[in-house]
Amino acid sequence: MFAAFKRSLPEISIFHNPSSPPSTKALGLLRASLSGPFPASKANSPPLYFNLEVIESPPTPDQLRTIVSFLPPNKPSKPSSVFLSAHPSASASSNYADDVSQIAKLATQNPNTFKWPVVVDWASGRASIGDVGGVESILEELRKKRDGESKEEDEFKPKGWFS
């Protein structure tokens, strides 16, 4: 009866750096999936529906903690290896940043130390860090849900008299 209340548009955030080519490509991919057919190879497919939030700053320490919890178990567990890049302009102090607070501070001071983009599907608990392929897999999961190819993992099914 009230199933419509639990249905909402997925919230996708991209922590974006306009000077990062992968970040620009990921943002273009996200916007294209909202405005045109997805996948683009199927012209009769509808676009995806989600709320896109573009943030042109690094994530906060609390957001970084949440994003780390969204990563698959096979990813490195050390936050510095997940979020910090090996860019030549990255400072030597980035080698010592093991805490998400330090990583957020470094990313704010020198954006080149951070792996851009960070794309997060908050509702489904998925994240992609510095990887356009990961963004494509997030969009593919949204497509599967739209097309009914994937079951809702957290679907609310009340137990009671009528179940």
N, C-alpha and C positions, 0 to 999 in steps of 0.2 A: 504494500500500500504506500509506504513512504520511501520506496527504493530510490526515488528521484533525488531525495535529500543527500544520499551518500554519493551520488554521481556528480562529479565535478570535473572540470577540465584539468588535465595534468599541469603542474607547475614546472616549467623548465627554466633554469637560470644559466646564463653564460657569463662567466667572469672573463671579460674580453679586454684585450690590449690591441688597439688598432694598428700598432706597428709590428705586430706578430703575424706573419703570413698564415700559419695554421689557425690562428684565432679568427682572422678575417675570412678564411675559407669555411670554418665551422659556422660562423655567424651567417654567411651567405647560404649555407646548406639548411640551417634552421629556418631562415626567412623564406627560402624557396619552398620548403615543405609546408609552410603555412599558406602560401599564396598560389601555389600551383599543384598539379597532380603529384601525388606521391604513391609509389615511386615515379620518378620523371619518365621512365621508360614506358609506362602505361598511361597513355594520354587520357583514357577514360576514368582513371582513378581520381577520387576526390582528394583534396588536400587534407593534411592532418589538422587536428584541432587541439591546441594547447596554449596556455598562457606563456609567453616568452618574456623573460625579464633579462635585459642586457645591462650588466654592471661593469663599468669601466674602471674597476679597482679590484685589488686582490680580496679574497675572502677574509672574513674576520677569524680570529682564533677559534671561536665556537663553531663557525661554519666549517672550518678546516677539520675539526674533530668529527663533526657529523659526516663530512665527505670521506674521511678515512674509514669510518664504519661502513660506508657503502661499497668500498672496494672489494673485489673478489679475494678469497683467501690466498690465491697464488701471487698476488702483488706483494712487493717489498713492504715490510712492516715499519721500516724506519721512515718517519714523515719527510725527512730531508731528501731521501732518495726518491720519494714519490712526487714532491712538489717543486724541488729546486732543480734548475737546469745546469748544464755544463757549459753555458754560454761563456765565451772568453772574457766578457766584461763583468761576469759575476765575481763578486769580491771573495777574497780568501776566507772571510769570516763565514761565508755560507757553508763551509765544510763543518763548522761547529754548531750549526743550527739543528738541534734535535727536537726542539719543542715547537709546537704549532704557534705559540706566541712569538717566538723568535723568527719563525718562517714568515708570519704575517708582517712583522716589522721589517724584515729584509726585503720582502716583496714590495712594500710601500716605498722604501728608500731607494731601491734599485729594481725596477720592474723586469730588467733583463735576467735577474736571478731566478725568476719564477717560470714554471712551465705553463704557457698559455695555449689554448684556452682551458678553463675548467667548466665543464658542462654538467649540470646536476638535474636529474629527474627526482625531485623531492618526494613525490608521492610513492614512486616505485622503488626508491632506495638504490638508484643507479647513478654512477658518476663516471666521467671520462676526463682524464687529466693529460693535457698536451697531445692529444691524439684525435685526429679527425675520424679515424676508423671507429673509435669508441662512440663518437657522436652519431655516426651512421647506424651503429647497433642499437643505440637508444631510440632513434627514429624508427628503426625496423620493428622494435618491440611495440612502439605506439601503433604502427601500422597493423601488426598482428592483432592487437586488442581491438582496433577499429574494425577489422575485417572478420572478427570472431574466430581467429585461428589460435588464440591463446586464452587459456582460462584465467579468470581473475583469481590470483593466489589468495588474496585477503577478502574474498567475497563474504559478505555478512549473511549468514544463514541462521536465523534464530531457531532455537530448539524450543518446542512447546507443544501446545495442543494441536496445532495445524500443520506440523511438520511431518 
